[in-house]
């Protein structure tokens, strides 16, 4: 029988964002904390999912509003949109895993 002599370090994934909320707001924002978009603060608007044609995958469709862009980085480029889209997917997956989110699938073609 082998025994562990010391605790293995737990690898903790740091997230490239944090949650931000002003006292009088009824919504939570995302503040990017790393990379070229660090310090950008935004919030998601409408979020939806669409089937990818000829695939079993879904694509995410979302609106967002920029609340702060202190370094005046280009937030209209596809790289930024992909970055915040990845964050949105992480948030959805995390909430599904913890039971905080329940997806309802509706067929809008009926």
SEMI-779420 format. One line per field, with one value per residue: residue in three letters; x, y negated, z negated of N, C-alpha, C, O, CB in turn. Coordinates in pm, whole numbers. Glycine has a CB too. Layout:
% residues N
res = (ala:...)
n.px = (X:...)
n.py = (Y:...)
n.pz = (Z:...)
ca.px = (X:...)
ca.py = (Y:...)
ca.pz = (Z:...)
c.px = (X:...)
c.py = (Y:...)
c.pz = (Z:...)
o.px = (X:...)
o.py = (Y:...)
o.pz = (Z:...)
cb.px = (X:...)
cb.py = (Y:...)
cb.pz = (Z:...)
END
This chain:
% residues 110
res = (unk:unk:unk:unk:unk:unk:unk:unk:unk:unk:unk:unk:unk:unk:unk:unk:unk:unk:unk:unk:unk:unk:unk:unk:unk:unk:unk:unk:unk:unk:unk:unk:unk:unk:unk:unk:unk:unk:unk:unk:unk:unk:unk:unk:unk:unk:unk:unk:unk:unk:unk:unk:unk:unk:unk:unk:unk:unk:unk:unk:unk:unk:unk:unk:unk:unk:unk:unk:unk:unk:unk:unk:unk:unk:unk:unk:unk:unk:unk:unk:unk:unk:unk:unk:unk:unk:unk:unk:unk:unk:unk:unk:unk:unk:unk:unk:unk:unk:unk:unk:unk:unk:unk:unk:unk:unk:unk:unk:unk:unk)
n.px = (84:59:128:45:286:285:65:-71:-38:-327:-451:-566:-773:-731:-953:-1006:-1146:-1365:-1648:-1849:-2032:-2232:-2363:-2632:-2729:-2922:-2811:-2536:-2202:-1925:-1583:-1296:-981:-732:-482:-504:-749:-790:-941:-1169:-1514:-1822:-2161:-2381:-2651:-2937:-2938:-2897:-2930:-2837:-2893:-2626:-2603:-2618:-2489:-2444:-2406:-2434:-2452:-2372:-2558:-2548:-2607:-2426:-2319:-2090:-1956:-1736:-1430:-1143:-886:-935:-955:-1004:-1316:-1483:-1376:-1346:-1198:-1232:-1509:-1526:-1377:-1533:-1753:-1658:-1623:-1889:-1991:-1845:-1957:-2226:-2196:-2089:-2303:-2502:-2389:-2395:-2660:-2785:-2894:-3137:-3195:-3433:-3560:-3695:-3883:-3876:-3985:-4232)
n.py = (117:-218:-539:-883:-1130:-1402:-1680:-1725:-2002:-2190:-2251:-2549:-2711:-3027:-3285:-3498:-3723:-3920:-3966:-4257:-4515:-4799:-4983:-5079:-4946:-4689:-4473:-4255:-4306:-4224:-4239:-4252:-4111:-4042:-4039:-4204:-4325:-4397:-4565:-4644:-4682:-4522:-4422:-4148:-4119:-4012:-3659:-3374:-3051:-2875:-2623:-2472:-2438:-2119:-1988:-1872:-2065:-2371:-2721:-3020:-3313:-3650:-3966:-4256:-4518:-4776:-4916:-5041:-5137:-5193:-5191:-5228:-5016:-4814:-4709:-4609:-4418:-4081:-3910:-4010:-3974:-3695:-3630:-3728:-3576:-3317:-3342:-3374:-3119:-2964:-3065:-2985:-2702:-2657:-2742:-2564:-2325:-2362:-2379:-2623:-2723:-2658:-2527:-2587:-2437:-2547:-2508:-2723:-2711:-2598)
n.pz = (0:88:-40:-56:-101:-129:-86:234:448:514:823:930:1146:1263:1330:1610:1544:1335:1123:1121:967:938:663:692:913:1077:1191:1272:1370:1586:1532:1710:1642:1735:1996:2321:2305:2047:1775:1912:1876:1892:1973:2021:2250:2407:2439:2634:2797:3088:3327:3501:3840:3996:3785:3448:3269:3079:3131:2962:2917:2848:2688:2588:2368:2345:2061:1951:2090:2040:2157:2415:2604:2900:2920:3101:3259:3380:3217:2955:2922:2945:2719:2499:2550:2497:2221:2145:2212:2028:1790:1820:1830:1576:1411:1491:1401:1124:1074:1079:1302:1542:1846:2094:2369:2663:2955:3205:3450:3458)
ca.px = (0:137:63:90:366:248:-48:-43:-100:-449:-441:-686:-774:-770:-1041:-959:-1249:-1426:-1782:-1852:-2169:-2248:-2461:-2769:-2765:-2987:-2745:-2395:-2117:-1800:-1463:-1185:-867:-606:-465:-518:-880:-797:-1010:-1296:-1630:-1937:-2267:-2451:-2793:-3008:-2854:-2972:-2851:-2888:-2832:-2535:-2654:-2543:-2407:-2517:-2356:-2509:-2373:-2432:-2585:-2567:-2586:-2348:-2302:-1965:-1979:-1609:-1321:-1047:-768:-989:-920:-1103:-1411:-1566:-1306:-1396:-1123:-1298:-1640:-1499:-1329:-1644:-1839:-1600:-1655:-2031:-2006:-1795:-2056:-2343:-2158:-2075:-2435:-2571:-2329:-2433:-2805:-2836:-2951:-3213:-3223:-3559:-3546:-3820:-3872:-3940:-4042:-4370)
ca.py = (0:-341:-652:-1014:-1188:-1543:-1721:-1776:-2134:-2189:-2346:-2631:-2790:-3166:-3334:-3627:-3824:-3923:-4027:-4396:-4568:-4924:-4969:-5106:-4868:-4561:-4373:-4234:-4325:-4149:-4321:-4170:-4138:-4000:-4054:-4337:-4382:-4421:-4687:-4664:-4636:-4506:-4334:-4074:-4148:-3889:-3543:-3264:-2946:-2841:-2502:-2487:-2354:-1995:-1958:-1858:-2171:-2496:-2843:-3116:-3445:-3736:-4110:-4306:-4663:-4816:-5021:-5112:-5094:-5298:-5190:-5250:-4904:-4786:-4609:-4565:-4314:-3946:-3852:-4051:-3909:-3554:-3623:-3739:-3460:-3206:-3367:-3345:-2973:-2918:-3100:-2898:-2566:-2657:-2752:-2437:-2224:-2387:-2381:-2760:-2758:-2551:-2565:-2540:-2431:-2572:-2507:-2846:-2685:-2546)
ca.pz = (0:90:-105:-12:-206:-147:-3:368:466:593:933:937:1268:1241:1434:1663:1519:1203:1127:1072:959:865:556:734:1032:1050:1275:1246:1487:1592:1550:1759:1555:1795:2140:2382:2272:1902:1729:1982:1799:1980:1924:2125:2270:2445:2470:2696:2860:3220:3380:3613:3949:4023:3669:3322:3182:3067:3122:2868:2972:2731:2693:2476:2359:2282:1962:1934:2176:2007:2245:2549:2692:3004:2870:3213:3333:3355:3106:2831:2917:2914:2580:2403:2576:2420:2080:2131:2212:1898:1688:1839:1789:1430:1351:1516:1314:985:1063:1070:1431:1607:1985:2152:2513:2733:3101:3252:3582:3444)
c.px = (89:58:125:164:334:133:0:-107:-223:-435:-572:-675:-817:-852:-993:-1058:-1293:-1564:-1774:-1996:-2167:-2366:-2605:-2816:-2829:-2929:-2597:-2319:-1995:-1688:-1351:-1059:-732:-602:-491:-652:-898:-857:-1139:-1407:-1750:-2044:-2331:-2596:-2865:-2909:-2943:-2877:-2918:-2816:-2742:-2580:-2560:-2450:-2497:-2475:-2451:-2410:-2448:-2445:-2613:-2545:-2498:-2340:-2172:-1996:-1853:-1506:-1207:-923:-807:-944:-1034:-1194:-1505:-1499:-1355:-1325:-1188:-1432:-1624:-1457:-1445:-1748:-1790:-1630:-1802:-2056:-1958:-1898:-2179:-2312:-2148:-2211:-2519:-2521:-2372:-2584:-2865:-2903:-3021:-3247:-3354:-3544:-3685:-3793:-3949:-4001:-4185:-4471)
c.py = (-124:-451:-782:-1080:-1335:-1576:-1769:-1913:-2122:-2295:-2420:-2721:-2932:-3213:-3471:-3740:-3817:-3986:-4166:-4443:-4697:-4909:-4985:-5026:-4736:-4451:-4366:-4246:-4234:-4250:-4228:-4210:-4103:-4034:-4195:-4403:-4409:-4559:-4716:-4607:-4634:-4423:-4267:-4121:-4017:-3780:-3435:-3164:-2907:-2714:-2537:-2388:-2237:-1957:-1938:-1965:-2290:-2612:-2938:-3250:-3535:-3882:-4148:-4457:-4691:-4932:-5104:-5050:-5195:-5303:-5209:-5142:-4879:-4673:-4562:-4453:-4176:-3880:-3886:-3979:-3760:-3537:-3630:-3628:-3338:-3221:-3334:-3194:-2915:-2946:-3010:-2756:-2556:-2660:-2627:-2329:-2239:-2394:-2520:-2805:-2636:-2597:-2505:-2549:-2448:-2568:-2627:-2828:-2634:-2657)
c.pz = (0:22:-54:-127:-231:-54:133:382:555:701:944:1060:1233:1359:1480:1642:1374:1219:1066:1071:880:769:606:855:993:1139:1237:1377:1477:1613:1592:1683:1616:1943:2190:2352:2122:1875:1804:1893:1892:1912:2045:2130:2297:2483:2528:2757:2990:3267:3497:3720:3973:3908:3548:3222:3182:3072:3029:2939:2852:2767:2575:2484:2286:2186:1937:2027:2159:2096:2391:2648:2790:2957:2980:3293:3290:3237:2971:2816:2885:2768:2480:2428:2501:2272:2055:2125:2079:1788:1698:1792:1638:1361:1376:1420:1169:965:1053:1198:1488:1748:2030:2303:2576:2882:3154:3390:3575:3438)
o.px = (183:-65:241:112:353:108:97:-217:-222:-410:-678:-580:-926:-822:-945:-1056:-1262:-1592:-1700:-2073:-2110:-2457:-2693:-2932:-2796:-2993:-2542:-2365:-1966:-1696:-1314:-1033:-628:-705:-498:-667:-1008:-825:-1213:-1395:-1776:-2020:-2334:-2655:-2856:-2808:-3051:-2757:-3041:-2695:-2776:-2593:-2437:-2343:-2612:-2505:-2535:-2298:-2570:-2354:-2694:-2476:-2497:-2353:-2148:-2055:-1862:-1496:-1176:-862:-722:-901:-1147:-1155:-1596:-1560:-1399:-1386:-1198:-1463:-1702:-1497:-1453:-1822:-1870:-1660:-1835:-2133:-2024:-1922:-2231:-2392:-2193:-2233:-2598:-2599:-2383:-2631:-2983:-2963:-2969:-3320:-3382:-3518:-3778:-3692:-4072:-4063:-4252:-4591)
o.py = (-133:-453:-787:-1086:-1386:-1506:-1844:-1936:-2052:-2413:-2360:-2798:-2954:-3182:-3551:-3841:-3723:-4052:-4189:-4414:-4705:-4830:-4910:-5037:-4678:-4348:-4458:-4202:-4177:-4335:-4136:-4329:-4132:-4056:-4290:-4524:-4439:-4657:-4807:-4496:-4731:-4362:-4322:-4158:-3923:-3806:-3408:-3189:-2906:-2700:-2620:-2269:-2252:-1901:-1983:-1955:-2306:-2602:-2935:-3295:-3501:-3916:-4078:-4517:-4638:-5032:-5222:-4929:-5271:-5409:-5206:-5172:-4919:-4556:-4484:-4398:-4157:-3801:-3800:-3928:-3706:-3441:-3549:-3591:-3262:-3122:-3273:-3147:-2828:-2860:-2964:-2696:-2458:-2588:-2587:-2251:-2139:-2412:-2535:-2912:-2525:-2694:-2387:-2656:-2374:-2619:-2631:-2921:-2627:-2631)
o.pz = (-79:26:-13:-239:-342:45:144:333:656:673:965:1074:1181:1474:1400:1713:1301:1320:970:1163:772:794:563:895:890:1161:1178:1482:1372:1701:1518:1663:1557:2007:2113:2372:2077:1943:1764:1841:1963:1808:2155:2029:2218:2549:2476:2768:3000:3249:3581:3693:3971:3931:3546:3103:3270:3022:3019:3010:2765:2863:2473:2591:2178:2226:1906:2041:2250:2110:2480:2759:2765:2955:2954:3385:3176:3165:2883:2708:2806:2703:2389:2337:2447:2204:1953:2042:2023:1703:1596:1721:1578:1264:1290:1366:1097:853:1022:1203:1483:1766:2006:2358:2545:2929:3148:3441:3678:3427)
cb.px = (-96:174:77:-28:511:369:-129:-96:0:-576:-405:-706:-869:-645:-1187:-928:-1370:-1337:-1886:-1763:-2266:-2271:-2433:-2783:-2643:-3138:-2762:-2370:-2075:-1802:-1427:-1166:-883:-586:-554:-500:-990:-657:-918:-1296:-1656:-1896:-2374:-2444:-2815:-3105:-2777:-3068:-2836:-2867:-2939:-2384:-2670:-2462:-2304:-2495:-2217:-2594:-2349:-2346:-2706:-2471:-2721:-2207:-2424:-1858:-2026:-1560:-1366:-1004:-690:-946:-889:-1034:-1491:-1596:-1155:-1379:-977:-1319:-1715:-1389:-1229:-1711:-1843:-1447:-1625:-2110:-1927:-1662:-2098:-2387:-2025:-1991:-2509:-2552:-2178:-2371:-2847:-2722:-2843:-3342:-3109:-3683:-3479:-3881:-3927:-3839:-3957:-4384)
cb.py = (0:-382:-643:-1102:-1174:-1638:-1830:-1678:-2236:-2215:-2274:-2714:-2726:-3256:-3341:-3615:-3804:-4003:-3940:-4490:-4465:-5044:-5069:-5251:-4843:-4573:-4408:-4097:-4473:-4041:-4401:-4187:-4063:-3850:-3960:-4326:-4289:-4409:-4805:-4595:-4729:-4441:-4413:-3921:-4249:-3915:-3492:-3317:-2823:-2958:-2401:-2464:-2437:-2010:-2070:-1718:-2215:-2499:-2909:-3128:-3443:-3696:-4189:-4244:-4731:-4858:-4960:-5107:-5084:-5281:-5059:-5388:-4775:-4749:-4666:-4682:-4326:-3861:-3902:-4204:-3927:-3499:-3736:-3878:-3430:-3198:-3515:-3408:-2910:-2986:-3246:-2896:-2526:-2778:-2874:-2393:-2230:-2515:-2303:-2855:-2811:-2516:-2520:-2625:-2296:-2708:-2373:-2959:-2586:-2460)
cb.pz = (-122:235:-260:37:-173:-120:-73:478:527:504:1067:807:1375:1219:1383:1810:1613:1099:1051:1161:894:962:448:764:1119:1071:1426:1180:1501:1706:1419:1912:1428:1776:2211:2530:2320:1838:1741:2124:1674:2114:1841:2100:2386:2561:2343:2802:2766:3320:3422:3571:4078:4151:3643:3262:3227:2936:3264:2737:3076:2618:2691:2475:2287:2389:1832:1785:2327:1867:2228:2600:2610:3138:2754:3305:3312:3480:3108:2829:3050:3007:2553:2414:2727:2443:2042:2247:2329:1864:1703:1988:1854:1384:1404:1662:1323:936:947:1036:1529:1525:2078:2101:2559:2691:3161:3254:3655:3320)
END
